[in-house]
Amino acid sequence: SNNDASPLPFGWTEHDSRWLIHAETHARPVPPLAGPATIRRVAFMSADRGRDLALLQRQMADLGKNADHDLGSARQLAFERDGHIVIWEMHNEFATLTWKSPLGDTNTWPKGIGLELHTNVALVSATRIDVIDEESIDPVRLAHLAENSLCHSEIYAGQAQIATDFIADADRFVTFEVAARRCGEQRRGVIVRRVLEIETYRCFALLGLPVARQVAGRVQGYEQALAAIMAEIGESSTPRAHRTSLDALHRLSVEVGRRIEETSFRFAATKAYGEIIAERLGRLGEASIGESTTVQRYLDNRVQPALATCRAMEKRLTDLGTKVQRSIELLDATITVSIQTQNQEVLDTISRTAQSQYRLQETVEGLSIIAISYYALGILGYIAEGLHEVLPIDKPVLLTILAPIVVLVVFFSIRRLRRTIDNKR
């Protein structure tokens, strides 16, 4: 926060990130460059930023006001030691150390500037820029660059010249020659910063290419596995076969999802770095010299295909994940429809069985009515036989009159009994 700022009125408070936003705007100022010089930069994956900060702070403790001791949220640290102007920068996934030396300095790895503090790191980019106080680059310097990959152009409307071959020398540094006599100190500093950014981001952007090549074989295997599963689904229709296919699709979905998670950051970083490269190259305003190509044209021919490969592989992975998910949904729907069809068949069978049982029950009830009525009339016949002397009518006539009455009584009795049983259920 800004301790010198006056308090806010009306009970207002500062947003937690306000001063971080302001600090980010000025996080990496471009230092002016006076006179000829050799600038080197190494960029490496930072294994432990907190440890690096602590080691740098310990080393800078003896530099007094020339060192920034508040390193907790630092993105850049500049200091001078043993004739070297050193800038340490922290980026999202990597760190850089840049140091300025006299032109032609042969001490490639100077001690005491913080290089030795960063142990167990992976070097990704090493850049050397020779800024000469000439209007054009001497042919002798151009002779040290490979002719088949030579880039030689004017930049910033002819105010300076730049040349490189993008080939690492024996010290593992890619060398750029810059002739900037017509430029002021601030413009020279801007040119150096642009060139360092282009080379650094070129290397980090291309980190996605090995990943894309490595994952290509696996993606092809996933695609073949998906095609085989879908073929099995088309050939089989049994629930067990569908369940086996669904399990295989779920396993494939997990594998594809894991691969997407493993590569998403690298591919996203490659895309972001590629956009930065294009923006920085556009600002150079290059014009080729003679038959030589420009840095922008050379990188467009070499880097853009690699970036396109990464984009294509990322899209291929994403599309594959979508296809697998759609296949799972399709098979789920097929299994659901199959289960519903089976359930409907079972219900139809149950319904037909119930109807048969109902008809059988009605038949049994009819037979029961006849049987009970028959035995009841038999009993009444015996009674009429014993009372024939006192009865006013003959036995046959009496049974004829009682028969329908007995049948009706039995019918309604059995019907009432069935209703009572159904209500209890």
Secondary structure, DSSP 8 states (H G I E B T S, - for coil): --TTS---STT----TTHHHHHHHHTSS------SSEEEEEEEEE-S-HHHHHHHHHHHHGGGGGGS----TT-SEEEEEETTEEEEEEE-SSEEEEEEEESTT---SS-TTSSGGGS-S-EEEEEEEEEEESSSS--HHHHHTS-GGG-EEEEETTTTEEEEEEEEE-TTS-EEEEEE-TTS-HHHHHHHHHHHHHHHHHHHHHTTHHHHHHHHHHHHHHHHHHHHHHHHHHHH--SHHHHHHHHHHHHHHHHHHHHHHHHHHHHHHHHHHHHHHHHHHHHHH--EE-TT-B-HHHHHHHHHHHHHHHHHHHHHHHHHHHHHHHHHHHHHHHHHHHHHHHHHHHHHHHHHHHHHHHHHHHHHHHHHHHHHHHHHHHHHHHHHHHHTTTT-SS-HHHHHHHHHHHHHHHHHHHHHHHHHHHHHH-
